[in-house]
Amino acid sequence: MITKDARILLVDDLNLIRRMLRQCLDEMGFKYIEDATDGNEAIFKLSKARSKGVPFDLLFLDWNMPNKTGIEVVEYCRASELFKDLPIIMVTAEAEKKNVLRALMNGANDYIVKPVSADILRAKLDHINEQLKKKVG
Amino acid sequence: MGAAQKLPSLQTDPLLKDELTESVIDIFKSAFDLDVRLVSFIKCNGYDLVGDVSGLVGMVQESIEGNLVISFSLPVISRVFSKLYPSEFTTVTDDVRQGCAELANMIYGRLKVQLNGRGFDLKMCLPSVVTGPGHRVHQNPAEVTVLKFEFENKYSFEVVISCHNR
């Protein structure tokens, strides 16, 4: 379950979008939020946190980033024993259905179209929690 | 979409103005909690946008090429970003440059869903940015749609769509 104590990693090459997400999550009461600016840094931070015994519980992932795209990070996570169950929400300006489907087919749990608002985030986190409940049940 | 199928004309599309307006208003409200309103609208051939920072994104499909440009003076973009950044921008920093390009990208992303839902088949394009005090983005005599927006009764900016047949 994603609770207010969840450890969250925000991955976007744009500071503006990371700030936007962070502000919404702050307003919602989340306390443990870290940033990464591209896919490689995200994978490094995911692995490091895991090895320290404080893994991330949720990943917000931009689609278009330098070095490694969001979809490549999703593929990496889903192929890894360590991160195959990590909840991932893709965040992108690409709002078309075919792109939403592509993200979900590649293993993302959900999808947010920029800009991000607290209402949308809340709904998406509820959706993720429903998914997690079903998995456990 | 097959080559034989005729794509609709963006230049004469009756919904373009309203959908672009809606997209701009929605993005500014949800991203920055700003209530912007449309204050003027013109269609013309050729136009010079003037600003300190401009975000651009290509609008490309089989039969037309065009772009969407949004231009701001530094005090206006600084005000727009003030909800997310604690201190005012006195120069065009990387955050301003990238943020302005992303703003154009978000507006286009929202608009593209509407247009493609009506068969325009516009492709995904990466945004870019132009900076420089008082620079001009010149739209050489393409058909241009110019929308001017205002917020807080003193800040204004323009959004332009231009396109021509390929």
Contacts between the chains, C-beta under 8 A, distances in Angstrom:
chain1	res1	chain2	res2	distance
A	13	B	98	7.9
A	14	B	98	5.1
A	14	B	99	7.0
A	14	B	102	5.4
A	15	B	94	7.8
A	15	B	95	5.1
A	15	B	98	6.9
A	15	B	99	7.6
A	16	B	81	7.2
A	16	B	84	6.4
A	16	B	95	6.4
A	16	B	98	6.5
A	16	B	99	4.0
A	16	B	102	5.8
A	17	B	102	6.6
A	19	B	84	4.3
A	19	B	85	7.2
A	20	B	31	6.3
A	20	B	84	6.2
A	23	B	83	7.7
A	23	B	84	6.5
A	64	B	126	7.1
A	92	B	109	7.8
A	93	B	102	7.3
A	93	B	105	4.7
A	93	B	106	4.9
A	93	B	108	7.6
A	93	B	109	3.7
A	94	B	109	5.8
A	94	B	124	6.2
A	95	B	109	5.2
A	95	B	110	6.3
A	95	B	112	7.3
A	95	B	113	4.6
A	96	B	112	6.9
A	96	B	113	5.8
A	96	B	116	6.4
A	113	B	109	6.9
A	113	B	110	7.7
A	114	B	31	7.7
A	114	B	102	7.5
A	114	B	105	8.0
A	114	B	106	5.1
A	114	B	109	7.2
A	115	B	27	6.0
A	115	B	30	4.9
A	115	B	31	3.4
A	115	B	106	5.9
A	116	B	30	7.8
A	116	B	31	8.0
A	117	B	30	4.7
